Amino acid sequence: MFRKDEYPILFKSYYFIYYIYIAATTYINIHMEEIGLSATQIGMMTSAAKTAAIMALPIWGMMSDYFEANKKILLFTISGTLIFSLSFLLSESFFIIFILYSFFVIFSSSIVPLSDSLLLNYLGDRAEQYGQFRVWGSLGYMLGIMPFGWVIEQTQSESTFILAASGLFLSLFFAYKLPKSDRTIKVTSLSSFKLLFKNKDLLYFLIFTFFIQAPLTANFVYFPIYFKSIGGGETLLGLGMFIAAGSELVIFQKADIFLKKFKLKKVLLLAAMTFGLRWFLIAIWSSPVLLLLTQIFHGLTYALFHVTAVGYISKLVGEKFRSTGQNLYASIISVSTVASSLIGGMIYDGAGGAAMYAVGSAVSFIAGLSYFYLLHRIEYHK
């Protein structure tokens, strides 16, 4: 049994190991392409899986909040992800992989929000320290991404799933050691969750999240394929992801400074504008080396937005709906993934990767400016 003063080390170790697993999953779609799947098929598969996850995520969160079983459900979802990650080795049939991938995403998509909820419950009133724990995930990703890319390039793409399963097994061990929530507030009825959907501030933010996340999730799905198509290999791709994780690490570590010094609307505008610039540069540059430079923006885009969103949603929904709030956030990301994977795949196959990124740039700029204006109007009328 671990003492309370050792819990911070446990959480940091857990995030570190889990994101080593995430590093391995970066190469999954390269495997899918190598066994003959097109961008449209990958998009269809991702969209269908995320659609299923949309229905599962709120259920995971509600079960966690209602039964106060966050840790048990987290262990269950990690175990399911581990089983289905290995199942990809059984077939190269699109139909079978389609089914396996759906179950894989249903289980895996809930792990981060459940983990974040467990951490936020532990932190309590110190929620602004979230980034100092999450930064260890970025460090794990950094240390795993390049070696994994080299191993996959030197062997075969199937190695992805062996590496992923190894990371998940270790994650399961550390998750088992994490402390249970000591929360004293209990949700008394399932009807209480209806209150969340009457929160207009939450609704507006989730809509904004959808449009900001859509180009980002399309990037996660198609960037490895696009990068290879312009001459980059897995090792060089790993270097790019290493650079992205490095910039992410800095922002997660210093995010509380941004949040204390600047208003929410300015932080979110900065993230959105940097997103737009990032996708624009990828659209106009066709050199693998130049594309590596765009990964520097990952910290000011994904990391800054994510750490701000986690804290803001936790504040909007309150303590007793913390798991549900984080799963709603993850659900919106899943919804954006459904749309962006399907539409992005069609644009990719029809007009090319550069066109897909150009559309993503426009969406990010428009969404950022629109939400900034909305927050300014709300603030003005208060």
N, C-alpha and C positions, 0 to 999 in steps of 0.2 A: 504494500500500500504506500502511496506517495503522500508526503506532507503537503500542506497548502502552499508553502513557500517554494515547492518544486513544480507546482502547476504551470507557471509561466514557461518553464523549460519544456514541459510535456507538450504544451500547445505549439510552441515554436518547432519542436522536433516533428510533431505531427504534420504541420504545414510544410515543412522542409521535405519530408518523405513523400507526402501526397503529390506535391508539385514535381517531384522527380518522375512520378507516374504520368503526370500531365505532359511532361516533356516527351515521353515516348509516344503519346497519342497524337502529337503534332504530325507524325509521318503516316497516320492511318490512311488518309486519302491518296497518298502516293501508292500504297499497296492496292487500293481499290482501282486506281488507274492501270496499274501494272497487270491486274488480272482481267482487264478489258472493259471496265466501266467508263462510260462517257461522263462529261461534266453534267449533262442533263440528268443522267441516271443517278449520279452521286447527289445532285440537288434534290431529286425526287425522294431518294432514300432518306436523306437528312431531314427533309420537310416532313415526311411521314413519321419518322421517329420523334421529331420534336413536337409534332401534333399530339402524339400519344403522351409525351412527357408533360405537355401543357395540362392535360387532365390529371396526371399523376402527381405533379408538384404540389398543388394546393392540398391534395389529400395527404401527402406525406407531412406537410406543415401543420395541417389541422389535427392530424393524429398526434403529432409531436406536442402541440400546445394543449390539446384536450386531455390527453392521457399523461402528460408530462413525461414523455418517453423519448426525448430528443436523442439521447445517446444510444438507446437500443435500436431506434430506427436508422440512425447513422451507421451502426455496425451492420445492420441488415442490408442496407443499400450498398455499402462497400463490398460485402460478401457477394451480392448479386452481380455487381460490376465485374468482380474478379472472375466469376464463373463464365460470364458472357464474353469477356475479353479473350479468354482462351478458346471459346467456341468458334471464333473466326478461322481457326486453323483447320476446321473440319471440312470446309467446302469452299469452292470458288463459284458456285452457282449464284447468280444475282438474286433469285427468288429466296433462297435459303439465307444468304447474307442480309437481304432486306429484312427478314423476320428477326434474325439474331441482332442486327444493329438496332432495331426498334426496342428490344428488351434491354440491350446494353445502355441506350440513352435514357430509358425510363428510370433505370437504377442510378446511373452515373450523374444525371442532371440534378439530383437532389443533394448530392454529397456536399458541395460547396455551401449552399444556403444553410443546410443543417449544421455544418461545421461552424459557419459564421455565427449562427444563432447561439450555439453552445458557447462560443467564445464571448459573445456579447453578454450572455447571461452571467458568465464568470466575471467579466469586467464591470458590469453594473453601471454605475455613474461615471466610470472611467472609459466610456465607449470611444473617446477620441484617441485612445491608445491602440485601437484596432490595427492601424497601419504598421505599428511597431512589431506586431505579431505576424501579420500577413506578409511582411517583407521577407520572412524566412521561406515562404513559398516561392518567392521570386528567386531567392538564392538557390534553392533546390532545383528550380527549373534551369537556371543558368549553368549549374554544374552538371546537369544531365543532358541538356539538349545537344551539345557538340559531340560528346562521346557516343551518344545514341545514333546521331547522324552518320558518324564514321563507321560504327558497327553495322548499321543497315546497308550503307553503301558498299562495304567490304563483303557482306554476306548476302542476305536476301530480305525482302520487305517483310516476310513472315516473322523476322526477329522482333519487329515492333511489338507483337503481342506477348512474347516471352518477357521482354523488358517491362512492358506495362503491368503484367501479372505480378512480376517480382516487386515492383513498387507498391502495388495494391496490397500485397500480402504484408509487407512491412507497415503500411498505413493502418491496416486492420489491427495490428499489434498495438501501435501507439494510440489509436482511437479507443481501444479497450481500456487503456490506462487513464484516459481523460476523465476529469471530475464530472459527476452528474450536476445538473442544474440545481442550485439551492433556492430557487425561486419560490416565494410563498403565495403569490397570486395565482389562482386557478380559474380557468375559463369554466363557467358553470353550465353553459348550454351551447350547443352548436349554432343556435340562432344568433348568438352574440357576434358571430363572424360577419353578419349582415352589416354591422356598424362600419366595417372597413370600407364597404363599397359606397357609403354615403360621404366619405371623406374626399372632397373636391380637390384639395391640394395633392393628395395621394394620386388621384385619378389623372390630374394634369401631368404630374411627374412621370407616371407610368407611360402615358402617351408620348411624352418627350423621349423617354428611354427607348421606346419602340423604334423611333426614327433614328436615334443616335446609334443604337445597337445594330440596326439592319446592315449598314455597310461594314461594320466591324465583324459581324458574324459571317458575312459573305467572304470577308478577307480570311478569316480563320479556315473556312472550308476550301477556298480556291487558291490562296496564296502559294502553298507548296506546289500545286500543279502549275500555276502560272510561272513561278520561279524556275521550275525545271524546263518549261517550254521555251524560255529565253536563254537557256544554256547553263543554269545553275544546277549543281549537284546537291546531294543530301548533306555533305560536309559543309559546303558553303551556306546552305540553308540553315544548318545548325549554328553557324557563326552569326547569321542574321538574327536568329531567335535569341542567341546569347546577348547580342547588343540590345535587343528589345527588353529582355529580362533585366539587364543592367540598368537601363533607364527607368524601368518599372520599380526596381529595388530602391533607387534614390527617392522617387516620389512617395512610395509607401512609407519610407522612413521619415520623410519630412512633411507628409500630408497635413499633419495637425497645424503646421505653420501657415499653410495656405488657408485652412479653414478658420483659423483664429484671426488672421490678418485681413482677409477679404470676405465680402458678402457672398452668400451662396450663388446668387445670380451671376456674379463675375467669375467665380471659379468654374461654373458650368459653361459659361460662354467661352472661356479660355479653352476648355477641353473640346468643345464643339468646333471652334475655329481651327484648332490644331488638327483635329480629325479631318476636317475639310482639306487642309493643306497637305496632310499626309497622303490622302487618297489621290489628290491632284498630281502630286509628284510621281506616284507610282504609275499613274495613267500616262504621263508624258515621258518618263524615263524607260528605256528598254534594255539597260545594261544591268546584269546581276549585281555588279559592284555598287552601282548607284542605288539600286533598290535596297542594298544593305544599309545605306545611310538613312533611309526613311524609317528604319526601325528605331532610330534614336528618339523619334516622337512617341513611341509606345508609352513612355512614362506619363507624358502630359496629356495623353489621350485616354487609353484604357485604365491605367492605374489611378490617375486623378479622378476620373469619372466614377470608377468603381468604389473607391474608398469614400467618396462624397455621397454616393447613392446609398451605400450600406448604412452610413450614419444618419442620413436624412430620413430614410424610410423607417429606421428604428425609432427616430424621434416622432415621426408622424403617426405611427401605429400604436405606440406605447408598449410597455413591458410585457403585458400578458398576450399580445399578438405578435411577439417578436419573430417567432419561427414562421408564422403565417405571412407576415410582411416580407420576410426575406424570400420565401417561396413564391409570393406574388411577383416580386422583382425578377426572380429566376424564370417564372412563367412568361413574363413579358419578353424576356430575352429569347425564350423558346419560340414565342409567336413571331418575333422579328426574324429568327433563324428560319422558320418555315417559309416566310415570304421571301427573304433574301436568298435562301438556298435555291428555291425554285426559280424565281425571277433572275437571280444572278447566273444560274446555270444556263438559262435560255439566252441571256445576253452574251455570256461567255462563248457558247457554241455558235451563236448567230453573228456576233460582231467582234468578239475577241475580249481578252482580259482587260485591255486598256480602256475599252468602252465601259466595261462594268465598273471600273474604278472611277471613271469620270462621272458616272451617274451617282456613285456613292459620295463623291466630293460635293456635288450639288445638294444632295439630301442633307448632309451634315451642316453645311453653311446655312441652309434655309431653316432647319430645325433649331440650330443654336440661336440664331437671331430672333426667331419667333418666340421661343421660350423665354429668352431674356426680356423681350418686350412684354410678355404676359406677366412675368414676375414683377417687372417695373410697374405695370398697371395695378397689380394687386397691392404692392407696397404703397403706391401713391394714394389709393383709396382707403387705406387702413386709418 
